[in-house]
Amino acid sequence: MKKIFGGSKRSKTPAVDVAGIDGFGTVAMSGGPVQHGAAMPPTLAGVSSLIKPIPTYAHTSPQLAQSILAYPSPPLSNQAFSFPGGHAQPPGAGLTERMMSPAPPATAYASPAIVSSSHAASPIRYGTMSDNGHASPLGGQEVVAEADPSANLAELEGKLSVGIDFGTTFSGVAYGSNRQMGGSVRQILNWPGTYETYRKVPTAIVYYQAIPAEEAVIVAWGIEAKAMTLRPGFYKVEWFKLFLDPAVLREGRLATSARLPDLPPGKEPIDVVTDYLSCLWQYAKERITEEIGSVADLESADVILTVPAAWDAAGCQLMRNAAINAGMVQSARAGDRSWRERLRIITEPEAAAIHASTLSSLFKLKASQTFIICDAGGGTVDTAVYKLIGQLSQLEIAEMCARSGANCGSLFLDLRFEALVKNLLRDHPVHLDEPSLIAFRHSFADCDKLMYRGEADDDTGFRFNCFNIEDAHDPEIGLEFGELVIPGSVLRRDVFDPVIEDVLALLQHQLAKLPVGKVDALILVGGFASSSYLCSRIQATFGSQIPIVARPTDADVATLQGAARYGLGLIGGKGTVSSVISPRSYIMKCKLPATEEDRYQRPGFISLNDAGVEVCANRLSYLVAKGAVLRKGQRLKSRYCKFSRAPTDSIFTAVLYVSDSDTVYRYTDEGPIEELCRWTVDLSPLPAFQQNAQLAREGNAGGGNQGFYTEFALGLVLDSAEVIGVLLTDEGEEVGRATFEFL
């Protein structure tokens, strides 16, 4: 990973650190504690520390020298709370620490109650606190609405929302404003290099580099780059979004059969993404300003980027850094500390669902009905299932199960077609040079790929002009007077069916995740959705079990328009998708008080800590369970306490692990878990810490050397693909936040 994503030494835009600080809540499970080895129930859960992300992976990161120790707290109220999807959630809590430390005075602390409950929470007392910079939760979890932005409503209504669909093969820009444009969404249709209008522009960029020691210079992007004939020293880079695929991030070029592009010497994938986004954004600003005039305040606009559903935290974080490096968001005025928050990242199926909800053909759906979005794009196909909570016109939809995604978009048709041509013409190399292959690919992609009908075209011969006139006739392999003729049955067998079978399998997998009930509609969007054969196969496979299988007329820009509308909803204070599902489990490695099961199962993990308590190392504490129902637009708020030995001791660190398994593991060696992020939390902005630190300084000045405890609250804000942690004062005022994970 470091070799591929270490960053170019000559990059003009250094990596941007994520500002602020993040945090999680504590676990709350439905129906009591999760049993070891059981399948995950849907839960509402959080995690136990505030963080600053530095994505890492288990195979490259050393194990922690010390593990967290968690003690269960007494039960709180029996009052349960519920979220869309019908899961009642009683609160649960625990105490965590790294190593034992002197206990504070035995003062009772009331655990925070759930907002919707009128019952008083049972009091709990401090357990032993951490003395090496790691906080301990006081127990309990509070669900509160996220605070409204501080800006006034008029200012918000005038803000621009800019949606950007950064695709594997094509990208686009849409924008809107509730006040200046009446809530409508427009797209950029005019692009450099053509007088025609296009709703998207190729995701391609060309560099010139005379010698490897020099810095590669951008010479063209978009349509101009796609059409450029290369000469020595020129590099055309396409499909570079595939570098952010989770498998590629973990394993490099060996992880995928897709052809990853060659990069100019000295350029890393993140540099190319940044360069392309910079070109796209600079041009978009010019066009938007030309179209709506000086009222276009793009320096303070909300920018919504879409990402595939299958991307993990590492890919999303690289995408966020590239967008910030490209200048998509920046400080608009003096004292603007929250400018990074204007960049939002949402998943492509959610954006498509938002757009689908505006289509009149879908208003026949009623409350409580369910629909599946299949976003079939150039590189990836994403699926997600949503349930209509209120009226569809009010954009009240809730995610029903974890999203799915796979690399089986239309690009893989192109790659399989090229492999077929190379196989057919292997004895005729004159037709396999780069100009010839480009001509074959262009003819297939622009003419035959989307119009191909499947079995109805089995007896049709598809004809492709050869670029070279030499060696023009060999009927045995399909060369006929300067044309390559390929039977439709061969195209179906070798090109279309393998990719479309992957799409059908993805949809079957998504439908199998649904806990109960049926799907009332299947909405096809994305560029690949324009394929007649794909639509007919989906209709034939799922038409008997799904009453409505629909493809909107503007399916290719559904994600793009949905992204812009998402931003308009945020500005207007309207909810869009009311809940999301955690696609994986989030886990902390812990030390827990040893039990009889631990003594029998893992006697080698058991030892005595500094206080003489028998503890079991390498235990797992599930903070967010796979399949958890996570309410959007709310904070899961939990209270914690940190012991500081000195007034400068305001920092602690935590590490989060993830698992894609549906099984709950008890120990670290039972199943595959992967280190995801390492976080650093700074409590110094808290008034409570500042006051305690000042008292400690005064005490130390008198010859003492006594530490102090600081109680604080962490909030977990759930927002589409992002999970945002916030640090709160006792009064609930937010003093820091940052994005630390992407669902």
Secondary structure, DSSP 8 states (H G I E B T S, - for coil): -HHHHS--TT-SS------S-------B-TTSS--TT-B----B---S---------TTTS---SS-EEEEE-----S--EEETTTEEE----EEEESS--------EEE----TT--S---EEE-----SSS--EE-S--EEEE----SS-HHHHHT-EEEEEEE-SSEEEEEEEETTTSTT-EEE--B-TT-SSB-SSEE-EEEEE-SSTTS--EEEEETHHHHH----TTEEEEE-GGGGGSHHHHHHGGGG-SS------TT--HHHHHHHHHHHHHHHHHHHHHHHHGGG--GGG-EEEEEE-TT--HHHHHHHHHHHHHTTSS---STT---GGGGEEEEEHHHHHHHHHTT-GGGTT--TT-EEEEEEE-SS-EEEEEEEE-S-GGGT-EEE-S--EEES-STHHHHHHHHHHHHHHTTT-GGG-SHHHHHHHHHHIIIIITTT--SGGGTT-EEEEE-S--SS--BTTTTEETTEEEEEHHHHIIIIIHHHHHHHHHHHHHHHHT--SS---EEEEESGGGG-HHHHHHHHHHHTTT-SEEE--TTGGGHHHHHHHHHHHHHHTT--SEEEEE-SSEEEEEEEEE--HHHHHH-GGGEEE-TTS-EEEEEEEEEEE-TT-EEETTEEEEEEEEEEESSTT--EEEEEEEEE--SB--SBTTSS--EEEEEEEEE-TT-HHHHHHHHHHHHHHHTT----EEEEEEEEEEEETTEEEEEEE-TT--EEEEEEEEE-
